[in-house]
């Protein structure tokens, strides 16, 4: 599997291959963002698009945002979805590429929120669990 940062000029031609993954992200966003909102982050330049490709087929994507905090800058993984098994097969490679990118753009680390299933993969890549997010949603 290869993992690529998609140049801004290639976003439009890449999006049709991402629809099922974007729909997964919308589902997991639980009302926070729609597919249109997520795509809007790409076109605005707020976030970067990365795709995983295996034998010429897009098998997953993720989006990153460079987050400047008062004392440090971190690469934040905002959205991510892939075919079953991609993380097990390519997680080490993906995290390695993201780490190098983060260093190249002056970030001092990487952060992300994820479902509980991410825990063993993140731990294998040297991430610590600092926060668990619990949610309760209600109609307003």
C-alpha positions in Angstrom: 0.0 0.0 0.0 1.1 3.5 -0.7 0.1 6.6 1.3 0.0 10.0 -0.4 -0.5 13.7 0.5 -3.0 14.9 -2.2 -2.0 18.2 -3.7 -4.8 20.8 -3.5 -5.1 20.9 -7.3 -6.0 17.1 -7.2 -8.7 17.2 -4.6 -11.6 17.4 -7.1 -10.5 14.4 -9.1 -9.8 12.4 -5.9 -13.1 13.0 -4.1 -15.3 10.5 -6.2 -13.0 7.7 -4.9 -13.6 8.8 -1.3 -17.4 8.9 -1.1 -17.9 5.7 1.0 -15.1 6.7 3.4 -16.4 10.3 3.8 -19.8 8.8 4.6 -18.2 6.7 7.3 -16.6 9.9 8.7 -20.0 11.7 8.7 -21.5 8.8 10.6 -18.8 8.8 13.2 -18.9 12.6 13.5 -22.4 12.0 15.0 -24.0 15.3 13.8 -20.8 17.4 14.1 -20.1 17.5 10.4 -21.6 16.3 7.1 -19.7 15.1 4.1 -20.1 18.6 2.6 -18.6 20.2 5.7 -15.6 17.7 5.6 -15.0 18.4 2.0 -15.2 22.2 2.7 -12.3 21.9 5.1 -10.2 20.6 2.2 -11.2 23.3 -0.3 -10.7 26.0 2.2 -7.1 24.8 2.8 -7.8 24.3 6.5 -7.0 20.6 6.3 -4.8 18.3 4.1 -6.0 15.2 2.4 -4.1 11.9 2.5 -5.1 8.7 0.7 -4.1 5.1 0.9 -3.9 3.3 -2.4 -3.5 -0.4 -2.9 -3.1 -1.8 -6.5 -4.5 1.4 -7.9 -7.6 1.5 -5.7 -8.2 4.0 -2.9 -8.6 2.0 0.3 -8.8 4.8 2.8 -8.1 8.4 3.6 -7.4 10.7 6.4 -7.3 14.5 6.9 -4.8 16.4 8.9 -4.8 20.0 10.3 -1.8 21.8 11.7 -2.9 23.1 15.1 -1.0 26.0 16.6 -1.4 26.0 20.4 0.1 28.9 22.5 3.2 26.9 23.3 3.6 24.3 20.5 2.4 23.2 17.1 0.9 19.7 16.5 -0.3 17.8 13.6 -3.9 16.9 14.3 -5.6 13.9 12.5 -9.2 15.1 12.1 -11.0 12.5 9.9 -10.0 9.0 8.9 -11.7 6.0 7.4 -10.5 2.9 5.5 -11.4 -0.5 4.3 -11.3 -3.3 7.0 -7.7 -4.4 7.7 -5.9 -1.4 6.2 -4.7 -0.1 9.6 -3.3 -3.6 10.5 -1.5 -3.8 7.2 -0.2 -0.3 6.8 -0.5 1.5 10.1 3.2 1.6 10.8 3.9 3.1 7.3 1.1 5.6 7.6 2.2 6.8 11.1 5.8 7.0 9.9 4.9 9.2 7.0 2.7 11.4 9.2 5.5 11.8 11.7 8.0 12.8 9.1 5.5 15.3 7.6 4.8 16.7 11.1 8.5 17.2 11.7 9.0 18.7 8.2 6.4 21.4 8.9 7.7 22.2 12.3 5.2 20.3 14.5 6.4 18.9 17.8 3.9 16.0 17.8 0.8 14.4 16.4 -2.6 14.1 18.1 -5.9 12.5 17.3 -9.2 11.4 18.8 -10.3 7.9 17.9 -12.6 5.0 18.6 -11.4 2.5 21.3 -10.3 0.2 18.5 -7.4 2.6 17.7 -5.8 2.1 21.1 -3.6 -0.9 20.3 -2.5 0.5 17.0 -1.7 3.9 18.5 0.2 2.3 21.4 2.3 0.3 18.9 3.3 3.6 17.3 4.4 5.2 20.6 1.2 7.2 21.3 0.0 7.6 24.9 -3.6 7.8 25.9 -4.2 11.1 27.7 -7.9 11.7 27.3 -11.0 9.6 26.7 -13.9 11.4 25.2 -17.3 10.4 26.5 -20.4 11.7 24.6 -24.1 12.2 25.4 -26.2 13.7 22.7 -29.7 15.1 22.9 -32.2 17.0 20.8 -32.2 20.8 21.1 
